[in-house]
C-alpha cells in the first residue's frame, strides 16, 4: 500500500526562494549568523529563475545550466552578477548537477576542507530551494534519522498510526520531490548506511508497522558527502556505493585559486561578523596559503626544498579559519589591518596537532624556509614568538 504524497506533512513552512530576506522569511533569518544558502543568495536565485528559459527537470527551481551558473558564477544578460560559490573545475560541477537530474544519487568525496558540505548545500538550494533536509552523520546516527521515528506519546496512546509517525528529512524529501542531504556518510554505522539501499534503488521507503510505504515522487534525489580520510571507519558496502555517482572534489590546483577562495569566504564571513575588509590583508592571506600549500605538498613553491608534512590536513577551510581569526584579532586588539602577528597563532594551532612530531616539523620549516625568505622577516618573528 502506497502512502499518498500529501500524507507526509512537512514540519516547516518553506518560503519561495524568490522572496527577499524581509519577505516571507522570519525576522530571525535576517539576524542569523549564517543564513541558509537559499536565504543568503535569494536575490541571485531569483534573478536566475527569472531569466532561465531552459528546460527544468520535474520540481527543479532552475535548469541544470542555471544551477551550474549559480555555483560557478557569471553575468546574466540583464547585467546581474552571480558570485561564484565554488572555485574549481567546471566539469566537476556539471557532472554533479547532471547526476542530480538522473535517478542516481550524488556522493561528494574529498579530503577535509574541499567544500563538500558547502557545495551540497548550494546544490540543494538551487535545485529545490531548500537546503535544510539534512541528516548529519555521526557514529551515533540511528536508523530513524534516515527512515522515520515515532511520537511515543501518540504511539503509547493510540498505537502505530500516521499521526504517531515522525518523518525523517529523507522521507520528507521523497514525498515532496526535494533534495535530501546526508553529511559524513562514512561516519554512520554500516547497518544504518544500508537503509539507504532500498530508498536509492527502489525509490521506496517501507513502513512495515503500518503496512504502507512512501514512494518517491519526481524531483527527489540525495546528496551525500564523505571524507576520504575516513576510509576504514565505516566503508560503504558495494551495494550502496553502486547507488551513487561519486564526484571527487580536489584541493585548489594553484596558489592563486586558493587565495581567491580564502579571500572570498573570509569576506563573506567577515561581513556577518562586522570585521574589517580582507583586501587590506591580502599579503597575509597569500602567506597563510603559501605555508599551508608547502607543508601540505611536502615541497616549497620553487620545488627546491623537500619538506616533512605534519599530521593535519592544512585544508583551504582551515586557512579560512586562520585568516578569519586573524581579522578578529586585528579588529578587536589592533588597528583593523591584518598583520603577521594576527595569523601566527592560528597557523601554529593548525600545523601543530601532534605536540611532539608536528612541532619539530614546524620548527624545521621556520628555520629552513621562512627565515631565509625575502620579505618574510616580520612573519618569521611573529611565528617564533608564538612558538616559543
C-alpha positions as CSV (number, residue, x, y, z in Angstrom):
1,X,0.0,0.0,0.0
2,X,1.5,3.3,-1.0
3,X,1.2,6.4,1.1
4,X,-0.2,9.4,-0.7
5,X,2.3,12.2,-1.1
6,X,0.1,14.6,0.8
7,X,0.1,12.4,3.9
8,X,3.7,13.2,4.8
9,X,3.3,16.6,6.4
10,X,6.3,19.0,6.3
11,X,7.2,20.3,9.7
12,X,8.4,23.7,8.5
13,X,7.0,26.4,6.2
14,X,9.4,27.0,3.3
15,X,9.2,30.4,1.7
16,X,9.7,30.7,-2.1
17,X,13.3,31.1,-2.9
18,X,12.5,34.3,-4.9
19,X,11.4,36.1,-1.7
20,X,13.8,38.5,-0.1
21,X,15.1,38.3,3.4
22,X,12.4,40.7,4.6
23,X,9.5,39.0,2.7
24,X,8.1,35.7,3.7
25,X,11.1,34.9,5.9
26,X,11.1,35.3,9.7
27,X,13.0,38.2,11.1
28,X,15.4,35.8,12.7
29,X,16.7,34.8,9.3
30,X,18.0,38.4,8.8
31,X,19.9,38.2,12.1
32,X,21.2,34.6,11.5
33,X,24.9,34.3,12.0
34,X,25.0,32.0,8.9
35,X,21.8,32.1,6.8
36,X,20.9,29.1,4.7
37,X,22.1,29.4,1.1
38,X,18.6,29.9,-0.2
39,X,18.2,33.0,2.0
40,X,21.7,34.4,1.8
41,X,21.6,34.3,-2.0
42,X,17.9,34.7,-2.6
43,X,18.4,37.6,-4.9
44,X,20.8,35.7,-7.2
45,X,18.5,32.7,-7.3
46,X,15.5,34.9,-8.1
47,X,17.4,36.6,-10.9
48,X,18.5,33.3,-12.4
49,X,14.9,31.9,-12.2
50,X,13.5,35.0,-13.9
51,X,15.9,34.7,-16.9
52,X,16.2,30.9,-17.1
53,X,14.4,29.8,-20.2
54,X,16.0,26.3,-20.4
55,X,14.3,23.0,-19.7
56,X,14.0,22.2,-16.0
57,X,13.6,18.6,-14.6
58,X,10.5,18.0,-12.6
59,X,10.2,20.2,-9.5
60,X,13.5,21.9,-10.0
61,X,13.6,25.6,-9.3
62,X,16.2,26.1,-12.0
63,X,17.5,24.4,-15.1
64,X,20.8,22.4,-14.8
65,X,22.6,25.2,-16.7
66,X,21.3,27.8,-14.2
67,X,22.3,25.6,-11.3
68,X,25.8,25.4,-12.6
69,X,25.9,29.1,-13.2
70,X,24.8,29.7,-9.7
71,X,27.6,27.6,-8.3
72,X,30.4,28.8,-10.7
73,X,29.3,32.4,-11.1
74,X,28.7,34.5,-14.2
75,X,26.9,37.6,-15.6
76,X,23.3,37.3,-16.8
77,X,22.0,39.0,-19.9
78,X,20.4,41.8,-17.8
79,X,23.8,42.5,-16.1
80,X,23.1,40.7,-12.9
81,X,26.4,39.3,-11.4
82,X,26.2,35.8,-10.0
83,X,29.0,35.4,-7.5
84,X,31.0,32.1,-7.6
85,X,30.1,29.7,-4.8
86,X,32.7,27.1,-5.9
87,X,36.1,27.8,-7.4
88,X,37.3,24.7,-9.3
89,X,37.0,22.7,-12.5
90,X,33.7,23.5,-14.3
91,X,33.3,19.9,-15.4
92,X,33.1,18.7,-11.8
93,X,30.1,20.9,-11.1
94,X,28.5,20.0,-14.4
95,X,28.8,16.3,-13.6
96,X,27.4,16.8,-10.1
97,X,24.4,18.8,-11.4
98,X,23.7,16.3,-14.2
99,X,23.8,13.4,-11.7
100,X,21.0,15.0,-9.7
101,X,18.9,15.2,-12.9
102,X,19.1,11.4,-13.2
103,X,17.9,8.6,-10.9
104,X,21.4,8.2,-9.3
105,X,22.3,9.8,-6.0
106,X,25.4,12.0,-5.7
107,X,28.4,11.3,-3.5
108,X,30.8,14.2,-3.0
109,X,34.1,12.8,-1.9
110,X,37.4,14.5,-0.9
111,X,39.8,15.4,1.9
112,X,38.6,17.6,4.7
113,X,38.2,21.2,3.7
114,X,37.4,20.8,0.0
115,X,34.0,22.4,0.3
116,X,31.9,19.2,0.1
117,X,29.3,20.5,2.6
118,X,29.3,24.0,1.0
119,X,28.7,22.5,-2.5
120,X,26.0,20.1,-1.3
121,X,24.1,23.0,0.4
122,X,24.2,25.2,-2.6
123,X,23.2,22.4,-4.9
124,X,20.2,21.7,-2.8
125,X,19.3,25.4,-2.5
126,X,19.5,25.9,-6.3
127,X,17.7,22.7,-7.2
128,X,15.0,22.5,-4.6
129,X,15.0,26.0,-2.9
130,X,15.6,24.3,0.4
131,X,18.9,23.0,1.8
132,X,17.6,22.1,5.3
133,X,16.5,18.5,4.6
134,X,19.7,17.3,6.3
135,X,20.9,14.2,8.1
136,X,24.2,14.8,10.0
137,X,26.2,11.6,10.0
138,X,28.0,10.6,13.2
139,X,28.9,7.3,14.9
140,X,25.7,7.6,16.8
141,X,23.3,8.3,14.0
142,X,20.3,6.0,14.4
143,X,18.3,4.3,11.6
144,X,15.4,6.6,12.5
145,X,17.3,9.7,11.3
146,X,17.2,8.3,7.8
147,X,13.9,6.4,7.8
148,X,11.4,7.7,10.3
149,X,10.7,7.8,14.1
150,X,7.7,7.8,16.4
151,X,6.0,10.2,18.6
152,X,6.0,7.9,21.7
153,X,3.1,9.7,23.4
154,X,0.9,9.1,20.4
155,X,2.3,5.6,19.9
156,X,1.5,4.5,23.5
157,X,-1.9,6.2,23.5
158,X,-3.2,5.0,20.1
159,X,-0.7,2.5,18.7
160,X,1.1,2.8,15.4
161,X,-0.6,5.3,13.1
162,X,0.1,8.1,10.7
163,X,-0.3,10.7,13.5
164,X,2.4,8.9,15.6
165,X,4.9,8.7,12.7
166,X,7.7,11.3,12.6
167,X,9.1,11.6,9.1
168,X,12.9,11.9,8.6
169,X,14.3,14.6,6.3
170,X,14.8,11.8,3.7
171,X,11.2,10.7,3.9
172,X,10.0,14.3,3.5
173,X,12.3,14.8,0.5
174,X,10.8,11.7,-1.1
175,X,7.3,12.8,-0.5
176,X,7.8,16.3,-1.8
177,X,10.2,15.7,-4.6
178,X,13.0,17.6,-3.0
179,X,16.8,17.1,-2.5
180,X,17.9,15.5,0.8
181,X,21.4,15.7,2.2
182,X,23.4,13.2,4.2
183,X,26.6,14.7,5.7
184,X,29.7,12.5,6.6
185,X,28.1,9.3,5.3
186,X,31.1,7.1,6.2
187,X,30.8,8.2,9.8
188,X,27.4,6.5,10.0
189,X,27.4,2.8,11.1
190,X,27.3,0.4,8.2
191,X,24.0,-1.2,9.1
192,X,22.4,2.3,9.2
193,X,24.0,3.3,5.9
194,X,22.4,0.3,4.3
195,X,18.9,1.7,5.0
196,X,19.6,3.9,2.0
197,X,19.8,1.0,-0.4
198,X,16.1,0.4,-0.9
199,X,15.5,4.2,-0.9
200,X,18.0,4.8,-3.7
201,X,17.4,1.7,-5.8
202,X,13.6,1.2,-5.5
203,X,12.8,4.8,-4.6
204,X,10.5,3.5,-1.9
205,X,10.6,3.7,1.9
206,X,8.6,0.8,3.5
207,X,6.7,1.4,6.7
208,X,6.1,-2.2,7.8
209,X,4.4,-1.2,11.1
210,X,1.6,0.3,9.1
211,X,1.7,-2.0,6.1
212,X,2.4,1.1,4.0
213,X,5.2,2.7,2.0
214,X,6.3,6.1,0.8
215,X,7.1,6.3,-2.9
216,X,9.5,9.0,-4.0
217,X,7.9,11.5,-6.4
218,X,9.8,13.0,-9.4
219,X,12.3,15.5,-8.3
220,X,13.6,13.5,-5.3
221,X,17.3,12.9,-5.1
222,X,20.0,12.7,-2.4
223,X,23.4,14.3,-2.0
224,X,25.9,12.6,0.4
225,X,29.3,13.8,1.4
226,X,32.2,11.6,2.7
227,X,35.7,12.4,3.9
228,X,38.3,10.1,2.2
229,X,40.4,10.4,5.4
230,X,37.7,8.2,7.0
231,X,38.4,5.2,4.8
232,X,38.3,2.2,7.1
233,X,36.0,3.8,9.6
234,X,32.6,2.7,8.1
235,X,33.3,1.8,4.5
236,X,30.3,1.9,2.1
237,X,29.1,-1.5,1.1
238,X,29.5,-2.3,-2.6
239,X,25.7,-2.4,-2.9
240,X,25.3,1.1,-1.5
241,X,28.3,2.5,-3.4
242,X,26.7,1.4,-6.7
243,X,23.7,3.6,-6.0
244,X,25.9,6.7,-6.0
245,X,27.7,8.6,-8.7
246,X,30.9,9.7,-7.0
247,X,32.4,13.1,-7.7
248,X,35.8,13.8,-6.1
249,X,36.3,17.5,-5.1
250,X,40.0,18.3,-5.3
251,X,42.2,20.7,-3.5
252,X,42.7,24.0,-5.4
253,X,45.2,23.5,-8.2
254,X,47.1,26.8,-7.8
255,X,48.0,29.2,-5.1
256,X,46.1,32.0,-6.8
257,X,43.0,29.9,-6.9
258,X,43.3,29.1,-3.2
259,X,44.0,32.7,-2.3
260,X,40.8,33.7,-4.2
261,X,38.7,31.1,-2.4
262,X,40.1,32.1,1.0
263,X,39.6,35.8,0.4
264,X,36.0,35.4,-0.9
265,X,34.9,33.2,2.0
266,X,36.7,35.4,4.6
267,X,35.0,38.5,3.1
268,X,31.6,36.8,3.4
269,X,32.2,35.6,7.0
270,X,33.7,38.9,7.9
271,X,30.7,40.9,6.8
272,X,28.4,38.8,9.0
273,X,30.8,39.4,12.0
274,X,31.4,43.2,11.2
275,X,35.1,42.5,10.7
276,X,37.4,44.7,8.6
277,X,37.6,44.0,4.8
278,X,40.1,41.3,3.9
279,X,41.7,43.1,0.9
280,X,43.8,45.2,3.4
281,X,45.5,42.0,4.5
282,X,45.9,40.2,1.1
283,X,49.7,39.8,1.7
284,X,49.0,37.8,4.9
285,X,46.3,35.7,3.2
286,X,48.8,34.8,0.5
287,X,51.4,33.9,3.1
288,X,49.0,31.7,5.0
289,X,48.0,29.9,1.8
290,X,51.7,29.5,0.8
291,X,52.6,28.0,4.2
292,X,49.7,25.6,4.1
293,X,50.3,24.5,0.5
294,X,54.1,24.0,1.0
295,X,53.6,21.9,4.2
296,X,50.7,20.0,2.6
297,X,52.6,19.2,-0.6
298,X,55.9,18.4,1.2
299,X,57.9,20.8,-1.0
300,X,58.5,24.6,-1.3
301,X,56.8,26.6,-4.0
302,X,60.0,26.8,-6.1
303,X,60.5,23.0,-5.8
304,X,64.0,23.3,-4.4
305,X,63.4,22.2,-0.8
306,X,61.7,19.0,0.3
307,X,59.7,19.3,3.5
308,X,58.1,17.0,6.0
309,X,54.3,17.2,6.2
310,X,52.5,17.5,9.5
311,X,49.7,15.2,10.6
312,X,46.9,17.7,9.9
313,X,45.2,18.3,6.5
314,X,46.0,22.0,6.3
315,X,43.0,22.4,4.1
316,X,41.5,25.5,2.5
317,X,38.8,25.5,5.1
318,X,41.5,25.7,7.9
319,X,43.2,28.6,6.0
320,X,39.8,30.4,6.0
321,X,39.5,29.8,9.8
322,X,43.1,31.1,10.5
323,X,42.5,34.3,8.5
324,X,39.1,34.9,10.0
325,X,40.5,34.6,13.5
326,X,43.4,36.9,12.5
327,X,40.9,39.5,11.3
328,X,39.1,39.3,14.6
329,X,42.3,39.9,16.4
330,X,43.1,42.8,14.2
331,X,39.7,44.3,14.7
332,X,39.4,44.0,18.4
333,X,43.1,44.2,19.6
334,X,44.8,46.0,16.7
335,X,44.3,48.7,14.1
336,X,42.0,46.7,11.9
337,X,44.7,45.8,9.4
338,X,45.6,42.1,9.2
339,X,49.3,41.6,10.0
340,X,51.7,38.6,10.5
341,X,51.2,38.7,14.3
342,X,47.5,38.2,13.9
343,X,47.7,35.0,11.9
344,X,50.8,33.4,13.5
345,X,49.0,31.8,16.5
346,X,46.3,30.4,14.2
347,X,48.8,28.9,11.9
348,X,50.6,27.3,14.8
349,X,47.4,25.7,16.0
350,X,46.6,24.4,12.6
351,X,50.0,22.9,11.9
352,X,50.9,21.5,15.3
353,X,48.2,18.9,16.0
354,X,50.7,16.3,17.4
355,X,52.7,18.2,20.0
356,X,55.8,16.1,19.6
357,X,56.2,15.3,15.9
358,X,54.4,18.3,14.4
359,X,56.3,20.8,16.5
360,X,59.6,19.5,15.2
361,X,58.3,19.8,11.6
362,X,57.1,23.3,12.2
363,X,60.4,24.5,13.7
364,X,62.4,23.0,10.8
365,X,60.1,24.8,8.3
366,X,60.5,28.1,10.1
367,X,64.3,27.9,10.2
368,X,65.0,26.4,6.8
369,X,62.3,28.2,4.7
370,X,60.6,31.1,6.4
371,X,63.7,32.6,8.0
372,X,65.5,32.8,4.6
373,X,62.6,34.1,2.5
374,X,62.8,37.7,1.4
375,X,60.1,39.9,2.8
376,X,59.0,37.4,5.5
377,X,61.1,38.7,8.4
378,X,58.0,40.0,10.3
379,X,56.2,36.7,9.7
380,X,59.2,34.8,11.0
381,X,59.5,36.9,14.1
382,X,55.7,36.6,14.8
383,X,55.8,32.8,14.4
384,X,58.9,32.4,16.5
385,X,57.2,34.4,19.3
386,X,54.1,32.3,19.4
387,X,56.1,29.1,19.0
388,X,58.4,29.8,22.0
